[in-house]
């Protein structure tokens, strides 16, 4: 259960630093006096103003360096490692989104496969103490057994996004085996919170409400067999990453480990929506009720995501604990203030 506190004398390279988790992790490390090199291509997959808002909050830190660039550019990645010699790398840069991978596969291969390969190659030639990288709960595909455990069979992904994340785990394992790179993969389960990604359902529902549009709920209107999701609050995710950074996997048989990082407490989609309505009512001071359209489940979506977090708890003594009510209230308060919806 031991883990080392972060060492302010080390350099931390965080890719996807203008992203949701990347921003919160960078901020946490900077507040503890760590040196952070943030890399992000600030693409327009969602509102770039939000990415700039996050970056604007990181730039005042003297120990923060921002490099605008794409990890699929091998020359750039090599140069960053050569010039900065990071001790720890947290690779969060990726093209996210299950549904978008059906429409735009090219960008997933570029960012999630080629980009990650470039990071691994750089770690090979400029050795690091620890490489932590983002995988995803989507690797579990249509697995029926819940909660999902790290030892489960994950060879049947149902989206290209999931395939790229499973590929990342395999690539990291191989590089760890061949070049002794200590690497840890994190299977994230539906991360949410203030300054989150606008393509996520809870954010989109809120946008629709304020635009006076109905929300689409992809559960066939079947309340008995509703979708379950393991929603994980962003601060919990960051604490988990922070603890794991100081605990590279043991070298035997290979220094590569994969952890679920989720809430271990799945919510029915409809219960989640009702909680969001209540939180927005509180934030705005008036009753909020979404207009709802029920539609069939989308291709690539899975009926339940639910994490077993026993291994994470055993490794670093940590289990996420923010309730859905507290987490969504923080999101609702931020949204109403940021978009001036008072």
N, C-alpha and C positions, 0 to 999 in steps of 0.2 A: 504493500500500500504506500510505499515511500515514493516521493517525487521531489525533485530539487526545485527550489525557488529559482526564478529567472535570474540570470546573471547579467547585470547591466553592462559588463565589460564585453559581452558578446554582440555580434551583429546579426540582426534578424531580417531576412529577406522575405517579404510577404507579397506574393503575386495576387492580383485581384484586389489591391488595397483600396480602390474606390468602390468596390462592391460592398454588399450588405455585411457579410461576416468579416470580410477583410478589413473594413473600416473599424468595426468594433474591436477586433483583435489588435489592430495597429494602435488604436487609442489606448487600450489597456496596457500594452507593452510600453508605449511612450510615457504614460503616466507613472510607470515604475522606473523611469530613467534609462530604458533600453534604447539602443540605436536601431532604428527601423529604416530599411530601404524598401519603399513601396513601388510596385510596378503595376501598371494598368493601361489598357489601350483605350479606355473610356469610350467604348463603342455605343452605338445607339439602339441596342436591343431593347432598352427601355429608357425613359426620360433621363437625358444626360445631366439636366439641372440637379437632379437628386445626387448624382455621382459627384458633381462639382461642390454641392453643399457639404457632402461628407469630406471631400478633400480639403475644403476651406477650413474645416475644423481640425484637420491634422497638420496643416502647413505652419501654424504658429509654433509648433514644437521644434526647438533647435536641433534635436537629434533625429529629425525626420527628413529623409531625402526622397523626393518623388521622381520617378522616371516614367514618362509616357511612352509606352511601347507595347508590342505584342509578343507574347512568349513563343508564337510560331515562327518568329524571326530568330533563327539560330545564332546568327552573328551578334545580334543585340544581347541575347541571353549569355553567350560566352563572354562578351565584353563586360556585362554587369558583374559576373562572377569573378572575372580577372581583376577588375578594378576595385571591387568591394570586399572580396573574399568573405562571404557570409559564413557564420558558424552554424546557423540554423535556417532552414528554408521551409516556409509554409506555403504550399502551392494551392491557392484558392481560385486562381484564374481559370475559368472554364466557360464554355457556352452552356448556359443552364436551360432548363425547361424541357419537359417531356414532349409536349404537343408540338412545339416549334421544331423539334428534330425531325418531325414527319414532313414539314414544309421546306426546311432549309438544311439538308444533311451536310452540305459542304463545310459549313462553318464549325460543325461539331468535330469533324475529322481534323480540320486545321488546328483548332484550339485545344481540344481534349486529347487528341492522339499525338499530333506532331508537336504541339506546344509542350505536352508532358514529357515526350521523348527528349526534347531539347533540355528540359530541366534535369532529367536523369543523366544525360550526357555531361552536363555542366557539373553535376554532383560527382560524377565519375572522375573528371579531370581536376576539379577543385574540391577535394573532399570536405564534407560537412559533418558536424556532430550528429545531426538529425534532420531528416526530411519528413515533414508531415504533409499529407496531401488529402484533398477532398475526394472521397468516393460518394456514394449515394445509396439511400435505402431502395432506390429503383432497381438495384442489381438483383433483388429478391424476386423480381418479375411477378408471375402469377402464383407464387408459392402459397399453398393453402394453410400450412401449419403456422400458427402464431402463438407466442411472439416469435419474430424472426431472430435466429441465433447465428452468430458468426460462422458456426460450423455447418450451416445449412448448405445444400446444393444450390448453386446460383448460376447454372449454365443455360437458363432459359429466359433471357431478358426479353421484354415485350416492347421495347423502344430502342431506337438508335442511341439515344442519350444514355440509357442503361448499359448498352453494349460498350460504349466508350469508357464508362466508369469501371466496368468489369475488366476491360482491357488495361486500364491504368493499374489496377491491383495486380494483374499478371505481370505487367512490365516492371512494376516496382519490385515484385518478388524476384524476378530474374536479375535485375540490376543489383539488388541487395545480395543475392547469392553469388553473382560473378565478381562484383567490385566492393563487397563489404560495406554497402551504404546502409546505415541504420534508417529504416523507413517505417512510418506508421500511416495507414490509411484510415480515414474516418467516414463511416457510412452515416451521413446526415439524414435525419427524419424531419421533414417539413418544418423548416426554421422560420420563425415569424417575429415581429416586433417593430418598434418605431424605426423609421428610415429604411424600411424593408423594401423588397422587390415588388414593383407595381404589377408584375405579371403573376404574382401569387394570388390565390383565390380571395383571401380575406381583404387584400388591398383593392382588388378589382371590384369586389362587392361594394366596398365603401365608395369607390369612384362612381359606380353606377347609381348608388342611392343619391348622391349629391347632384348627379346629372339628371335625376328624376327618370331613370331607366330601370327596367326590371333586371333582376339577376338570373343567370342561367344556372340551374343546379343539375349536374349530370349524375343523377341517381335513380332515374326512371320514376321519380316520385314514390319510390318504394321505401316507406319508413321502417318497415319490418326488417328489411335487408339493406339498411343504409350503409354508405361507405364509412369506414373507420380510418382516422388518421392520427398518427402520433405527432402532435404539434409540439415543437420544442422552442422555448423562448431563447432569443439570441444571447442574452447574458449567460445563460446556462451553458450554451455551446462554447462560448469564449472561455469560461472557467475550465471546462473539460479540455480544450485545446491547450490552454496555458499549463495545466498540470501535466499533460502528456508531453509537451515540448521538453521538459526536464527529465523525461523517462524514456530514452531510446530503448527499443526492444533488445533483449539479450541476443548475443551473437549465435547461439546454438538453437536449432540447426541452421537457421538463417535469420538475420536480424531484420525481419519484416513481420509486422503484425497489423491486423485489421480489427477495428472496434466499431460497434454500433454506438452512435451518440444520439439518443432520442429520449423521449419523456417516460417511456415504459408505462404509459397511462393513456390509451387511445380514446379519442372522443368521436362520437357520432357526428357526421357532417352537419346534420340539422341542429344538434345541441350547440355545436360551435357557432353556427349562424345566429341562433337565438342569443347566445352570450355576446356576440359582436353587436347585435341590435341594442342590447341592454347597455353595453359600454359606450356606444355612440350616443344613446339617449342621455347618459350621464354627462358625457363630454360636451354635448350641444345644449343641454338643458331642455330638450323637448323629446317627445316619444318618437323613436325611429323604428319603422317597420319596413322591411324590404318588400318590393313587389317581386314575386317569384315565378319563374317559368321552369318546369321540370322537363328534363330531356334524357335520352338514353346515355348510358356510360360511354365515354369517348374511347376510341382505340388507343391502346398504350396505357390507359389508367388501370390501376389494380384496386380490388375491392377493399383491402385492408392493409395498412402499414402499421406495424406495432413492433417496437424494439425490445429485445431482451438486453438490458444494460449491465448484467451481472459481471461480465468481463471487465468493463470499464471501471466499475465500482471496485473490483478486486485489484485492478492495476494501480489506480490512483485515488481510491477512496472517495469517488465522486458519483453522485446521481443527481440529474436535473430535478429541481423542485418548484419552479415557478408555476403556479396554477394558471389555467387558461383564463380565469377571470382577471387575475392581476396582470398577466401579459397582454391581453387584449385591451384592458383599460389603458395601459401605457401607450399602446399603439393608437387607440382612439384619441387620447388626449393630444398626442404628438400630431396626428393627422389634422385634427380640427384647428390646431394652432398654426401648423406649417402652411396649410392651404387656406387659412383665414376663413374658416367655415362657422365662426361663432355667430 
